[in-house]
Amino acid sequence: MDSTGLEAELQNLEDAGLRRRLRRVESAPGPEVTVEGRRMLMCASNNYLGLAQDPRLIEAAHRAMIRYGAGSTGSRLISGDTELHEALEKRIARWKGTEAALVFATGYMANVALATTLAGEEDVIFSDEWNHASIIDGCRLSRARVSVYRHADPGDLESKIIAAGPARRRLIYTDGVFSMDGDVAPLPGLLEVAGKYDAFVVVDDAHAGGVLGKRGRGTMEYYGLSPAPRIIQMGTLSKAAGVEGAYVAGAKAVIDYLINRARPFIFSTAPSPAAVGAALAAVEIMEQEQWRRDHLRALASRLRTGLRERGWRVPEGSTPIIPVIIGEVGETLRLAARLDDAGIFAPAIRPPTVPPESCRIRLTVTAAHRMEDVDRILAVFATEG
Ligand SMILES: *Cc1c(COP(=O)(O)O)cnc(C)c1O
């Protein structure tokens, strides 16, 4: 009986190989996890620096909860603000080298906040075609005109700016590290175009924070760029930082404007004390423990090189996001099943996350992995290549 009419739709997804199911992890987020009773090598996590299970973060979360409670009890503007939230924002601003920062409960919310607050009907947002879904949704909700430029192409961006004509504000929006391909945005080129047209630039450093740059400050540090009033950096505390939540870092005027105007900030409960306390510890560690980044880069490099040597299609890059491009969905699912049999957790990525012809296995490594783990992944690809 399909009383909702939704079963038929789910069946359509099933028939197309696109139905998704949750897979239950039954252990803490280490390099190996228990998935539905089986020990598996985790190659799908965003826990890039291996901090999600770090005792110092857990201890900091515990201390924050003891002092401030389990919940933050309200919006920051009504009742939910604490000295802990402010301390985290100061610490993030210091790390990023910006005047100020503002935290959000999730990166999705931070992107929706930025797009909808900085852009409206009189404005144009120029968005990279591979930007994250939360940016796309933010663009839609903003009611601004949206112009999508070719992936990582400052030349096309400039043509799109010229074609769009006059606007009150122009906002260029890009992932710093693209989440499905692991490539780094051509930020210097984008900033050059932005300068010519007085545009704001928003860099989503969800996958770059903690990973790129000597101190893990992200895409700006990777290119040796300095903060400027119209450059806004957003990032998550849920990936390399190993916790949850997000931040926007930039000029004080931008942050104050968000506090006054951003609906996801105003109408949503402040991040919980536990998350804020753990994130504060995480930022400190991310900045200081450079060995984590060095080890991560070495693992990623070995995995990329090894896959290429075995004849797999792996785009250039240096980040811990390593896509193995397969093509159509059936073949991708078959490879995913073989990896699964070998105890490697690396789900297939398919539409709508990526275009239908570029289905892939997306492997990620973390600083908690060992070189032997990389060899174990390569062994599976060796037998299939
Ligand atoms: C994960 C991600 C987000 C969303 O962050 P959450 O904290 O998970 O909501 C935003 N942008 C990019 C590029 C991401 O990869």
The ligand as an SDF file (V2000), in Angstrom:
LIG
                    3D

 15 15  0  0  0  0  0  0  0  0999 V2000
   30.0490   20.5830    4.4920 C   0  0  0  0  0  0  0  0  0  0  0  0
   29.9680   21.8420    3.7240 C   0  0  0  0  0  0  0  0  0  0  0  0
   29.1040   22.8670    4.1100 C   0  0  0  0  0  0  0  0  0  0  0  0
   28.0840   22.6850    5.1960 C   0  0  0  0  0  0  0  0  0  0  0  0
   28.6350   22.6360    6.4450 O   0  0  0  0  0  0  0  0  0  0  0  0
   27.8560   21.8980    7.6310 P   0  0  0  0  0  0  0  0  0  0  0  0
   28.5150   22.3970    8.8570 O   0  0  0  0  0  0  0  0  0  0  0  0
   28.0220   20.4430    7.4120 O   0  0  0  0  0  0  0  0  0  0  0  0
   26.4220   22.3190    7.5340 O   0  0  0  0  0  0  0  0  0  0  0  0
   29.1660   24.0540    3.4210 C   0  0  0  0  0  0  0  0  0  0  0  0
   30.0240   24.2240    2.3810 N   0  0  0  0  0  0  0  0  0  0  0  0
   30.8310   23.2440    1.9570 C   0  0  0  0  0  0  0  0  0  0  0  0
   31.7410   23.4730    0.8100 C   0  0  0  0  0  0  0  0  0  0  0  0
   30.8260   22.0170    2.6140 C   0  0  0  0  0  0  0  0  0  0  0  0
   31.5990   21.0320    2.1910 O   0  0  0  0  0  0  0  0  0  0  0  0
  1  2  1  0
  2  3  1  0
  2 14  2  0
  3  4  1  0
  3 10  2  0
  4  5  1  0
  5  6  1  0
  6  7  2  0
  6  8  1  0
  6  9  1  0
 10 11  1  0
 11 12  2  0
 12 13  1  0
 12 14  1  0
 14 15  1  0
M  END
$$$$
